Amino acid sequence: MSGLEIALAGYLAFGQLLPQGQHEIVKHAGLQAIHADGAVTLRLREEGKAVRDENGATVTTVRYKDERYPFEVTRHVKSWSDCDAVETWVEIKHSEDGPVKLLRADSFASAVDVPAKEVGVLSLTGKWAREANVSESKVANGQIVELASKAGTRNAWESNAAMMVSFGPSDEESGQVLGVALEWTGTTSRRIRRSWDGKRTEVFAGVDMTTGPYTLDPGKVFTTPRAVLVWSAKGRGEVSRQFHRWARNHLMPHGRELHPVLLNSWEGSYFSFTEKTLTDMMDGVKEMGGEMFVLDDGWFGRGKYARDDKNQDKTGLGDWYVNEEKLPRGLGYLADEAARRGLKFGLWVEPEMVNTRSWLAEEHPEWLLREEKRPLALGRGGTQLVLDYTNPAVRDRIFSDLDKVYSSIPSLAYIKWDSNQNIVNPGSTFLPADRQPNLWYDYTIGLYDLLARFQAKRPHVMVQACASGGGHMDFGFLRYADEFWTSDDTDPYMRVFIQWGASQFYPACAMACHVTASPNHQTKRETPLKYRFDVAMCGRMGFELHPKDLKPDEIEFAKRAVSDYKRIRPTVQQGDLYRLASPYENPYSALMYVNGERGTGNGERGTGNGERGPDAVVFVLGLKDNGEKPVSLNLTGLAENANCKISEINAADPHGAALEGRNLRLTLRGPYDSAVFVLTRID
């Protein structure tokens, strides 16, 4: 069994005749349509198959046509030689006498013929500041389990667009597991169905269409989002590693580059800042060894709708020009000040949203998503709404306004793209009355159109996908971005769990993990500075504070910690992850990142920067339980014959760990104790 074989299995369409004879049809389907004449079944026959090479990947195309109707389906399956991930997607078109209504149009809809007495599903659930909780359950015989997210924008919250389906018992390093993830930022549905006798398991993944059918006109093509499949006979950990490798190598724009250590201004100043506040932050992050400064919310708007301490998040969204009262010398001045300090410069934007209290909303009220006969349901701050991205004129205006802002910053290197409102007014003045259900799909297509235009004009600019924290934690946005803001909850204790969950599917280089103040701004929890650093080092490390709030000895510690992180960064951001101990099952969490053939024998994988980190890095992160905790870890990612020496970094008082073969032993000294070890292979 392979991911490619699973992807090429038969596609389940409503009305297909089942093999056992004319008396039974497929009822649980991934494709379901109402023809122009009102008929509801599909009888698809294979018309042809082709295989082609596409930039080093192999793409298999299978064409189907209904035996009675001019209705065509084309399936695409794309595979690579350097990873076991497979992409699959479907194109649907017709030439019937009128529109066809699509009730379902899944990217993947097939039976997975793997004998198993039990089938389980792992998924990520959560909401604001509690993202990426790992949820596991069994699928009983005769059941259909659906995982759905219907927010329209921040869809990673309710149920992340990825899951693992296990066939029989499984854990990190054993068991048969199928990983399925959608490249989609809009509404999603993933379903697992077991037959009454448990002999058949069907898996579906695609756009959620329960808000109404999608109306498809003759001659038009409906393209489903891509689904990414990974099959493993070696447990969930191998599924994760293949997803990570595929995302770095074939999805993210700068996935093979090292991501910078940056300071984001939000928790250090919120809306209250001047030019000097920001240049002081630049001085602080430069002193600690940082490489980039990012200006967050509060820099834009003018007049009565200016974004400032008084109005905060209630005004200005949609008005993309600099607040000159706050920043009289503009963004270019700030970028030059960053460059003078040897820092790159980044900027926060929120292009999908608008405040009712803005010049844009006054000028174009018809550009807001709204149902014309209902009062507006208002979001964040009592004024925030979503723009109608189904309308090309809206996208053109946002592109033009932001392009002027970006052009004023020739050295712009990074964009933080935020999204702080769900679709709560599901109506479009642009779409015809009979096409209102098309909004949910067309909105996301419009979003991707805008992202692609920005990417084409400034391909060197890195993008962070932020959505009130981790609401854009999905592979759809990561086609245009290099990382996501993992959560607005920056408490390191909570981040141990959040980052553990995110790592099930998403690579470490995509997880923005910041060192913040103590007490933490969200939970008020107090934690040691070392613990905050060690947790943040597990992904793309940065800062979310004002350096002036750190004491001199803390600044000195931060300098050493940043230096240590830069040393291990290639291995953390580009290596293979082995989850050694779960925080859900232990009073600590343990992770190991392995760098290429010196650790595992799987082949060396350096970075696009030409840098190579240590052979392996191990993180042990204690939780809040009191008392000393002996820890014994089997370093499963090391080769059987690996002979390594071990050293502890980022520690004034080392733990005295012992390494015997592949077994690492140490003792955690109490709550929020942590340790980071570098392993070097001795040949």
N, C-alpha and C positions, 0 to 999 in steps of 0.2 A: 504494500500500500504506500502511496506517495501523495503529496499535495496535488501534483499534476493529475494523477489518476482520479482523485476525488473531484477536482475541478472539471474534468471532462466527462464525469458521469452524467446520465440523462437528466435533462432539465424538466422540472415538473410543471406542467401547464394544466389549468382546469379544463376538464373535458377529454383529456387524452384517454384512449382506451388502454386499460391495464393488460399486461401480457396474458392473463389467464382467460381472456375471452371478451366477447362483445357485451356481456352483462354487467361490466363494472368499469367505472371511469375514475380518473384522478379527481378527488374532491378537495384535498388539502394541497394547494398549489402555490407556486411562486409567481405565476403569471396568470392573471384573470382579466378578461375584457368583455365589454358589451359591444358587439358589432353594430355597424350603422343601421342594420335592419332589426336590431333587438336581440339577435341570437347571442348566447352566452358561452358556448363551448369553443375550445380550440383543439384542432387535430393537426398537430405539426408533424411534418415529414422532413427528414434530412435531405437537403438538396445538394450538398457538397461540403468538402473540407479542404482547407489549404493551410500550409505551414510556411512561415517566412522568418527571416532574420531581421531584427530591428535593433540596431545599435548594440549588438552583442547579446540581446535577449531573443528567445524563441517565442513567436506568437502563433498560436493555433486558432484558426477561425472556422467555425461550423455554422452553416446557413440552413435555416429551416423555413418552410412555407406551409401555410394551412392548406389542407387538401381541397377545400371548397372556396375559401375566401382569399382575396388578394392581401394577405396579412403575412408579414415576414419577420422573422426573428434571427438575429445574428449574434452568436456567442463568441467571445474572445477570451483566450487564456494565454497569459504571458508568464514565462518562467526564465530563470537566470541560472548560470552555472556556479556562481559564487555564494548562493544561499538557497535554502529550500522553500522560500516563500513563492507563492504563485498568485498573480492577480487575475481576476475574472470579472467580466462585465457583459452587458447585453444591450443590443440596439434593436429597437422596435419601430417598424414603419408599416404603412398600409396605403392602398389606393382604392379604398371602398368609396361608396357614393356619398358618404358624409362622415362626420367625426366618429371616432371610436373612443369609448371611455375605458380607461385602464383602472381596474379595481385593485390590482396588485401588479407590481413589476419589480421583482426581486433581482438582485445582482447574482445571487447564488441560491439555487433551489434544487437540491439533489438528495437522493438516498445515500447514506454512508454505510456500506455493507461490511461492518466490522462486528463479528459476533461478540456479545457482551451480556453478562447477567444483569449488569447495572450500568446506567448512563448518568453522568453528572455534568453539571454546568458551573463554571466559575465566571463571575462578572464583577464589574466595579460599579458601585452605587454611591450616592451622596448628594449633597447640596452645598451651598456656600460655606466655605471654611471647613468643610468636612468631606472633601472629595476623595475619590478612589478607595472607598472601603471595599475590601475583598468579601464577596458574598458567594457561598457555595451551597448547592442543593442537588438533590437527585431528581431525575425525570422518571416517574413511574410508568408502568405499562398503561397504554391507553390515554396518556396525558399529552397535552400540548403546553409547553412552557414558553411564554413570550417575554422578551426583554425589550422595552420600548422607551423612547425618549421623544417628547412632542413639544419641547419648548420653542423650537424654531430657530433659536440662536445659541443659547448656552446649553447645548444638548449633551455635553459630557457629564452633566450633573446627575440627572435622574437615573440614567443607566448608560454608562459609557458605550460607545459604538463598537465594542469588541467583546469577545467571550472566548472561553475555552470549553470544549465539550470532551469529556473523558469517557472512554469505553472500557469499563472495568476499573479496578482500583488504580489510583495514580497519586504521585507526589512530585516533588521537585525533580527527581532524577529517575523515576520509573513510571511505566504505564503508557497506554496508547491515548494520545491527546490530539484533538483537532483545534487549532486556533483559527478564529474567524474575526476579521476586523473590517469595518467599512471605512472607505475614504470619503467621508461625508460629514459636513458640519450641520446639516439640517436634521429634520425628524427621521428617526430610524426605528426599525423593527427587526429583531432577531428571534427566531423561533426554533424550538426542537420538538419534534413529534415522534413518539414511540407508538408502534402498533399495539393492538390489544394483547398480543402474545409476546411482545418484546423482541420479535425477530427482525424488525425493520426500524431503522432510525432515519428520520428525514431532518435535514438542517436547512434553514432559510435565513437569508439576510438581505435587507434592502431598505428602500425608502418607506417610511410609514405613510399609508394612504387612508387611514381611517377618518381623516377630516373630509374626505370626499374623493370621487374619482378624478383622475387626470384626463382632460379632454385633449385628444390627439387628432389634429387635422390631417387629411390626406396629403401625402407627400412629405410631411414633417417626420423627423426622427427623434424618438425619445431614447436617450442614453442613460442607463442606470449608473449610479456611482460604482466605482470599482470595489470589489471585495477582495481582501488579501487572505489567503489560506496558508496555514503551516501545519504539516502533519509531523508528529513525533512519536516514536516508539520508546523514547527515553525520558518521558515525563514532561511536566510543565516548564521546567527550566530551559529545556532545549527549544520549546516553542518560543519562549521569550527571547532567547539569544538569536533565533532566526528572524523574528520580527525586528529586533534591534539592528541586525546586520543589513537587512533589506532596507530599512528606513534610512540608515546612514548612507548606504551605497547608491540607492536608486530612487529615493523620494525627496528628502530634504535638500533645499538648494545648496547649502554649504555643509552637508552632513559629514564630509571628510575633513573639515577644518576644525581647528581648536577654537572653542568659544571663549570670549574674553571674560576676565574678572571685572565686573562693573559695579557701580553704585547707582541705584535708582533712588530718586529724591523723595518718593512718596512718604514713607514713614519718618523721614528725617525732617520734613517741613510741611507736609500736606499742602493746603492752599496758601499758606502764609509764608511767602518768601519775597526777597528782593534779589537784584543782581548779585549783591554781596553775599547773601545767604548761599546762593548757588556756587559762586566762586570759592567760598570757604569750604563747601562740600568737595569741590574739585581738589583743593589743596589737601584735604584730609584723605581722600581716596588715593591720591597720588602718593602721599607719604606712606600709605600702607601697602603700596605695590599694585594698586588697581590699574586697569587699562582703558576704562571707559566710564563716562558720566552720562546718565540718562535723566532728562528732565521730564517729570511726570505731569499730571493734570494741573491746570491752573494758569497756563501761559497765554490763553487766547480770549477772544471776545472784546467788545468795546462798548463804551457808553453805558446805558442802563442794563445791558445784557453782559457786561464784562464778568469774567470768571475771577472772583476775588474772595476774601475772607468772609464777606457779608453774604454773598449769593451762593458761594461754594458750588455744589453740583446742580443747582436749580436753574442756571442760566448758561447761555452761550454755546451749547453743543450745536454744531452745524455751521457756526460762524468761524471759519478757519482763517483767522488773521490775528496777529500778535496783539496782546493787551499792552499798548504802548505806555500806559500809566505805570504798569508794573515793571515792564522791561523796555525802557526808553531806547536802548541801543539795539534791540531786536535779537533774534535767535542767532544771526550770523556772528554777532559779537560774542555770545556765549560759546559758540562752537570754536571761535578763534581763541578764546580764553582756555578752553579745554585743550586745544592743539598746542598752545604755548606751554602747557604743563605736560605735554606728551600723552594726552588722553584723546581717545576718540569720543564722538558726541552722538547721543541718541535722543529721541523725542517720543513722547506719548501722544496718541491720537485715539479718537473714538468715532470712526467714520460711518458706522452703521446707524448711529443714533442722532436724535435731535431733541432739544428742549422746546417746549411750547413757548417759553420765554427766550426767544432768539430772533434775530433778524431773518434767518432763513425760513422759520416757521411762519413769520408774518408775511413774507413775500410769497411763499408757496405752501399754503395749508393743504393743498391737494397732494403734496408729496409725502404726507404722513400716511402710514398704514392706518386704515380706519374703515369702519362700517358706517355708511352714510346716514343710516336711520337710527344709530345708537350713539349715546354720548361717549366720548373718549374715556377709556380706562387708562388712567395715568400711572406711570411707573415711578422709578427712583426719584426722590425729591419732590414728588407730586407734579413733575413737569416733563419727565423723560418718555420719549416714544421712539418707535423704530421707523426709519425711512423706508420708502417703497422701492426696493432694489429690483423689482420686476420692471421698473420704468427706466429705459436707457437715459432719459434726460436727467434723472436724479444722479445716476452714476457719473454721467459726464460732468455735472456741476461739482460733485465731490472730488472727482479726479482733478479737475481744473483748479479748484481752490487749494487743495493740498499740494498739487504740483508746484504752485507758486510758493507755498511755504517751504517745500523741500528745496526748491531752486535757490532760496535765500540762504541755504546752508550747503555750500558746495562740498563740504567735508562730511556731510551726514553719513553715518555708518550703521545706524540701528533705528528701527521703528518698533515701539510698543503699541500694538493694535488692540484696543480694549473693546468690550461689548458688555454693557451693563443692564440690558433690558431684554426680557423675553417678548415674543410676539403675543400681545394680549388684545390687539385690535385686528383680527384676522380678515382684513378686507383691503382691496386695492381699487382706487379710482382709475387706475390705468387698465386693469383687466376687465373684459366684458363681464356682464352679469353671470353668464353661464360658464365662465372660466375662473370664478373665485376660488374653487378648491385647488387650482393650479398654483396658487400663491406660494404654498409651502416649498414646493420643488423649485419654482422659478426664482424665488427669493435667493436661494442658495446658489443657483446658477449665476444670478446677477452678482452676488458677492464674489464668486470665483472669477468672474469676468473682470471686476475691478481690481482684485488682487493680482491677476495676471498682467494687467496693464501697468500697474506700479512696478511689478517685478521685471517686466520687459524693459522699462525705461531706466531702472536703477538696479541691475542684477547683483551689484556688489553689496547692497544694503541688506543687513540681516534683519529679520522680523521676529518679534515675539508675539505669539497668539495668546492674548489675555482676554478673559471674559468673566469679570467679577472673581478673578482667580482662575480656577481650572476648568471653566466652562467650555473652552475651546481645546481641550485635550483630546485631539482626534487626528487621524491620519489625513483627513480631507484638508484641514487647514495646514498641516505640516508639508503639503506639497508646495506651499508658498511661504512657509515660515521655517525657522530653524530651531525654535524652542517654544514652550508654552509656560505661562506663569502657573506653577503647579497648584498653588492655593493662596488665597488671601490670608489664610491662617499660617503665620510665620513662626509659631511656637515650635521649637525643635522637637519637643516630645511628640506633638501631634504630627509633625512632618515625618517622623520615623514611620508611622503607619501610612500616611498619604503617599510618601515616596515608595514604600514597599508595594503598595497597590499599583501605582503608576508604572513601576518597573515590570509588571506582568506583561506589558505590551510595548512600552515606549522607552527608547534608549536614554541613558544617563545624560548625554549631551543635550537632549531636548528638555530636560527638567531644570527649570530655573529655581535655585535653592539659595536663599539669602540669609546672611548673618544679620540678626536684628537686635534691638535693645532688650534689656532685662530690667524690670518686668516686661513681659511681652505685651504688645499693644492690644492683642485680641483676647488673650486668656488671663493676662496678669500673672502668669507663672514666672518664677525666677529660676534661671538655669545658669550654670557656669559658662563663661565665654568659650572655653575649650569645647564644651559640648555643642554649643551653637556652631562653631567652626566645623567640628567633625561631622555633624549631620549635614551641613551645607556642602561639604566636600564630596558627598556621594553623588552629586550631579554637577550642573554648571554653577559653580559657586559665585556669589556676589554679595553685595551689602544693601540693606534697606534701613538706613539710620543716618544720623548726622555724626560724622567723626568727632566733632567737638564735644559730644556727650561721653566719649570714651576717656578714661584716665590715662596718664602717660604710660603706666605699665601695661595697660590694655592695648595701647597703640603699638608698643614694642612686641607684645604677643602677636598682634594681628600681622605685623610685618613678617614675622617668622612663619606664621600659618599660611599666609598668601604665598610665600616662597616655597613652602612645602607643597602647597596645592599645585603650583605651576610645575613642580617636579613630577607629581603623579598624574597630572591632568591628561596626558595622552592615553594612559592606561584606563583611567576612569571614563573618559568621554568616548574612547574608541575601542575599549577592550570588551571581552565576553564577561557577562555577569553571571555569577553563581550565588544564589540566595542560600545561605548556610543555616540560618536560624530565624524563624519567624517571630515577630513581636506579638503575634496572636497566640503563640504557644509557649513563649518563654518570657522571662523578665528582662530580655534584651533582644536585640536584632543583630544579625551578622551577615555581611555581604563580602564577596570577593570579586574583584575585577582582574581578569587575566589577559595578558598582552601577547597574543600570537603564539608562535610555535614553541617558544621557550617555556611556556606554561602547559600547553595542551597537546602540541603536536598537530594543530589544525592549520598551520600556515601563518606566517607573519603578516600582520595587518598594521602597518604604520599609518600615519596621518598624512593628509594632504599638505601639511606644513613641514613635512620631513622630520618631525620630532618623534622620539620614541621614549616612552616612560619606562618605569620599572617592570619587571616580569609579572608581578602580581601585587595587588594592594588589598588588604583585609581591613574592614571596618567592624568594630564591635561597639554597639551603642546601647548602653544600659537605659532602663526605663525608670519609673519613679519608685519602684519597690525598695524598701530599706534593707540594710544588711549586706554583707559580703556575698558575692555570687561567683562560685567557681564556674568557669566556662571551658568546655572541651569541644573543639570544632574539627570536623573531618573536612579538609580542604579538597573537596571533590573535583575542583577544576584543574588541579595539578596532575601531570602525568604520573603514572605509577612509579616510575623510576626517577622522579624529580628529586634532586638534591639541592636544597635551598638554604640560604642563610636569611635570618630575619632581623629587622631593626624597627624600632618604634619611632614614629615621627610626631611632631606637634605635641610633645610631652616634656614638661619640666621634671616630672617624677615618673619614669617609666614603670610599666606594670611587671617587668621581669617575666615576660612570656617565654614559654618553652615550645620548641618545634621539634617533633620527632616524626620523621617521614612526612606524612600528610596530616598529622594531628597537631593542632595548636591548642595549648592550654594556658589559661591566665585566670586571674581573679579580679572581678569588678569590685570596687571598694565602697559602693553605696549608690544611692539614687543619682541618676544623670552622670554617672561615670562613663567614660568612653575611651577607646584606644584605636589608633590607626597604625598598621604595620605594613612595611615594605618588604617584599620577598624578592630575593635575587637568586637566580638559578646558578649553581656552581657546576661547571662542566668538568 
